[in-house]
Amino acid sequence: MLRDVTTEMKALAGAMLPLEAEVDAAAQIMVDALSAGGKVLACGNGGSAAEAQHFVTELVGRYKTNRRPLPSIWLGGDTSQMTCITNDFSADQVFSRPLQAMGAKGDVLLVLSTSGLSENIIKCLETARDLEIPSIALLGKGGGPAKALATLPLVIPSQSTARIQEMHLMIVHLLCDAIEKAFGE
């Protein structure tokens, strides 16, 4: 089993090489926003939520080196808020309403979705567009409707949720590397 997954990962890692320029562009969008006083807002569902939260933690805390904390917010971080929005509005708005409340021109949104089909991710991307906040979407399975809504979609060429999430985490760490280099002390 390990051999099969390792072989699959090697093939997928090679298929990721055409995304190098887009990953670099995503990092630059984030560096530019943070340099200008903006913040990064991130969201996702399930395992993608964990990866979005992981990314924000690396920016606020540290990745590899000590540097100043960088303004970043995980949009799913308040259980009371999420259940209120789900109850009083709809689950489709659990990320878009916090983005409306905390996002501003000059910020950047990062969404993670293995399929690009989740209505709450789609609504959040639409809200970002309305607020003129650039969005970066880490996607898979062709990207779904989210691909067309994101300023910069990065679509992992796989149908496997596990492999997509592993590649998303690799990209998250590449973004952290680039951001940390820009803000290192």
WOBEL-V26378 format. One record per residue. RES is the residue in one small letter. SS is DSSP state (~ for helix, > for strand, _ for the rest). OMEGA is omega in whole degrees, -180 to 180 (999 if undefined). D_CENTER is the distance of its C-alpha to the mean C-alpha in Angstrom with 2 decimals. Layout:
res=RES ss=SS omega=OMEGA d_center=D_CENTER
res=RES ss=SS omega=OMEGA d_center=D_CENTER
//
This chain:
res=m ss=_ omega=179 d_center=29.55
res=l ss=~ omega=180 d_center=27.92
res=r ss=~ omega=-180 d_center=29.47
res=d ss=~ omega=180 d_center=28.04
res=v ss=~ omega=179 d_center=24.45
res=t ss=~ omega=178 d_center=24.94
res=t ss=~ omega=179 d_center=26.39
res=e ss=~ omega=180 d_center=23.57
res=m ss=~ omega=179 d_center=20.95
res=k ss=~ omega=180 d_center=23.09
res=a ss=~ omega=-179 d_center=23.35
res=l ss=~ omega=178 d_center=19.64
res=a ss=~ omega=177 d_center=18.97
res=g ss=~ omega=179 d_center=21.61
res=a ss=~ omega=180 d_center=20.15
res=m ss=_ omega=-175 d_center=16.90
res=l ss=~ omega=177 d_center=19.04
res=p ss=~ omega=180 d_center=19.06
res=l ss=~ omega=-174 d_center=15.32
res=e ss=~ omega=-179 d_center=16.26
res=a ss=~ omega=179 d_center=16.81
res=e ss=~ omega=177 d_center=13.53
res=v ss=~ omega=177 d_center=11.67
res=d ss=~ omega=179 d_center=14.23
res=a ss=~ omega=178 d_center=13.75
res=a ss=~ omega=179 d_center=10.02
res=a ss=~ omega=-178 d_center=11.28
res=q ss=~ omega=176 d_center=14.19
res=i ss=~ omega=-180 d_center=12.54
res=m ss=~ omega=179 d_center=10.95
res=v ss=~ omega=180 d_center=14.37
res=d ss=~ omega=180 d_center=16.25
res=a ss=~ omega=-180 d_center=14.68
res=l ss=~ omega=179 d_center=15.25
res=s ss=~ omega=-179 d_center=18.66
res=a ss=_ omega=178 d_center=19.69
res=g ss=_ omega=177 d_center=19.14
res=g ss=_ omega=180 d_center=15.90
res=k ss=_ omega=176 d_center=13.03
res=v ss=> omega=175 d_center=9.25
res=l ss=> omega=-174 d_center=8.22
res=a ss=> omega=178 d_center=5.33
res=c ss=> omega=177 d_center=6.25
res=g ss=> omega=179 d_center=7.23
res=n ss=_ omega=175 d_center=10.82
res=g ss=_ omega=179 d_center=12.96
res=g ss=~ omega=178 d_center=11.85
res=s ss=~ omega=175 d_center=8.20
res=a ss=~ omega=179 d_center=8.89
res=a ss=~ omega=179 d_center=10.48
res=e ss=~ omega=176 d_center=7.83
res=a ss=~ omega=179 d_center=5.59
res=q ss=~ omega=177 d_center=9.16
res=h ss=~ omega=-180 d_center=10.06
res=f ss=~ omega=180 d_center=7.84
res=v ss=~ omega=179 d_center=9.35
res=t ss=~ omega=179 d_center=12.58
res=e ss=~ omega=-179 d_center=12.79
res=l ss=~ omega=-180 d_center=12.62
res=v ss=~ omega=178 d_center=15.05
res=g ss=_ omega=176 d_center=17.13
res=r ss=_ omega=175 d_center=17.41
res=y ss=_ omega=179 d_center=16.19
res=k ss=_ omega=-175 d_center=19.46
res=t ss=_ omega=175 d_center=21.54
res=n ss=_ omega=177 d_center=22.62
res=r ss=_ omega=-179 d_center=21.55
res=r ss=_ omega=175 d_center=21.10
res=p ss=_ omega=-178 d_center=18.30
res=l ss=_ omega=-174 d_center=15.59
res=p ss=_ omega=-177 d_center=14.78
res=s ss=> omega=-178 d_center=11.50
res=i ss=> omega=171 d_center=11.25
res=w ss=> omega=-173 d_center=9.70
res=l ss=_ omega=-180 d_center=10.82
res=g ss=_ omega=-169 d_center=12.32
res=g ss=_ omega=-176 d_center=14.45
res=d ss=_ omega=-177 d_center=17.77
res=t ss=~ omega=180 d_center=19.54
res=s ss=~ omega=179 d_center=22.43
res=q ss=~ omega=-179 d_center=20.37
res=m ss=~ omega=-179 d_center=18.48
res=t ss=~ omega=175 d_center=21.88
res=c ss=~ omega=-179 d_center=23.58
res=i ss=~ omega=179 d_center=21.27
res=t ss=~ omega=-178 d_center=21.63
res=n ss=~ omega=-173 d_center=25.36
res=d ss=~ omega=-179 d_center=26.20
res=f ss=_ omega=174 d_center=23.96
res=s ss=_ omega=178 d_center=21.89
res=a ss=~ omega=179 d_center=18.98
res=d ss=~ omega=-176 d_center=17.45
res=q ss=~ omega=-175 d_center=17.10
res=v ss=_ omega=177 d_center=15.56
res=f ss=_ omega=-176 d_center=12.41
res=s ss=~ omega=179 d_center=14.23
res=r ss=~ omega=175 d_center=17.10
res=p ss=~ omega=177 d_center=15.40
res=l ss=~ omega=177 d_center=13.54
res=q ss=~ omega=-177 d_center=17.12
res=a ss=~ omega=-171 d_center=18.53
res=m ss=~ omega=-178 d_center=16.40
res=g ss=_ omega=179 d_center=14.78
res=a ss=_ omega=175 d_center=17.04
res=k ss=_ omega=-176 d_center=17.65
res=g ss=_ omega=175 d_center=16.57
res=d ss=_ omega=174 d_center=13.19
res=v ss=> omega=179 d_center=9.81
res=l ss=> omega=172 d_center=7.05
res=l ss=> omega=174 d_center=3.28
res=v ss=> omega=176 d_center=3.60
res=l ss=> omega=179 d_center=4.42
res=s ss=_ omega=-179 d_center=8.18
res=t ss=_ omega=-177 d_center=10.97
res=s ss=_ omega=-173 d_center=13.22
res=g ss=_ omega=-177 d_center=11.81
res=l ss=_ omega=-174 d_center=14.79
res=s ss=_ omega=-178 d_center=13.88
res=e ss=~ omega=-179 d_center=15.68
res=n ss=~ omega=175 d_center=13.70
res=i ss=~ omega=179 d_center=10.48
res=i ss=~ omega=179 d_center=13.02
res=k ss=~ omega=179 d_center=14.70
res=c ss=~ omega=177 d_center=11.75
res=l ss=~ omega=177 d_center=11.20
res=e ss=~ omega=178 d_center=15.00
res=t ss=~ omega=178 d_center=15.20
res=a ss=~ omega=179 d_center=13.01
res=r ss=~ omega=179 d_center=15.41
res=d ss=~ omega=-179 d_center=18.34
res=l ss=_ omega=-177 d_center=17.48
res=e ss=_ omega=176 d_center=17.03
res=i ss=_ omega=178 d_center=13.58
res=p ss=> omega=-178 d_center=11.84
res=s ss=> omega=175 d_center=8.58
res=i ss=> omega=-178 d_center=6.38
res=a ss=> omega=171 d_center=5.75
res=l ss=> omega=-171 d_center=5.73
res=l ss=> omega=174 d_center=8.93
res=g ss=_ omega=176 d_center=12.37
res=k ss=_ omega=179 d_center=15.89
res=g ss=_ omega=176 d_center=16.39
res=g ss=_ omega=179 d_center=13.36
res=g ss=~ omega=-180 d_center=15.45
res=p ss=~ omega=-180 d_center=15.80
res=a ss=~ omega=-178 d_center=12.12
res=k ss=~ omega=-178 d_center=12.80
res=a ss=~ omega=-177 d_center=15.50
res=l ss=~ omega=-176 d_center=13.78
res=a ss=_ omega=173 d_center=10.85
res=t ss=_ omega=-180 d_center=12.19
res=l ss=> omega=177 d_center=10.80
res=p ss=> omega=174 d_center=10.06
res=l ss=> omega=-173 d_center=9.84
res=v ss=> omega=177 d_center=11.84
res=i ss=_ omega=-177 d_center=13.04
res=p ss=_ omega=-179 d_center=16.79
res=s ss=_ omega=174 d_center=17.49
res=q ss=_ omega=-177 d_center=18.51
res=s ss=_ omega=180 d_center=18.24
res=t ss=~ omega=-179 d_center=15.59
res=a ss=~ omega=-179 d_center=16.33
res=r ss=~ omega=179 d_center=16.17
res=i ss=~ omega=-180 d_center=12.88
res=q ss=~ omega=177 d_center=11.29
res=e ss=~ omega=178 d_center=13.31
res=m ss=~ omega=174 d_center=12.14
res=h ss=~ omega=180 d_center=8.41
res=l ss=~ omega=176 d_center=9.77
res=m ss=~ omega=179 d_center=11.88
res=i ss=~ omega=176 d_center=9.35
res=v ss=~ omega=-180 d_center=7.67
res=h ss=~ omega=175 d_center=11.38
res=l ss=~ omega=176 d_center=12.25
res=l ss=~ omega=178 d_center=10.03
res=c ss=~ omega=178 d_center=11.72
res=d ss=~ omega=-176 d_center=14.97
res=a ss=~ omega=-180 d_center=14.92
res=i ss=~ omega=-179 d_center=14.07
res=e ss=~ omega=176 d_center=16.67
res=k ss=~ omega=-179 d_center=19.17
res=a ss=~ omega=-176 d_center=18.95
res=f ss=~ omega=179 d_center=19.53
res=g ss=_ omega=-178 d_center=21.73
res=e ss=_ omega=999 d_center=25.12
//
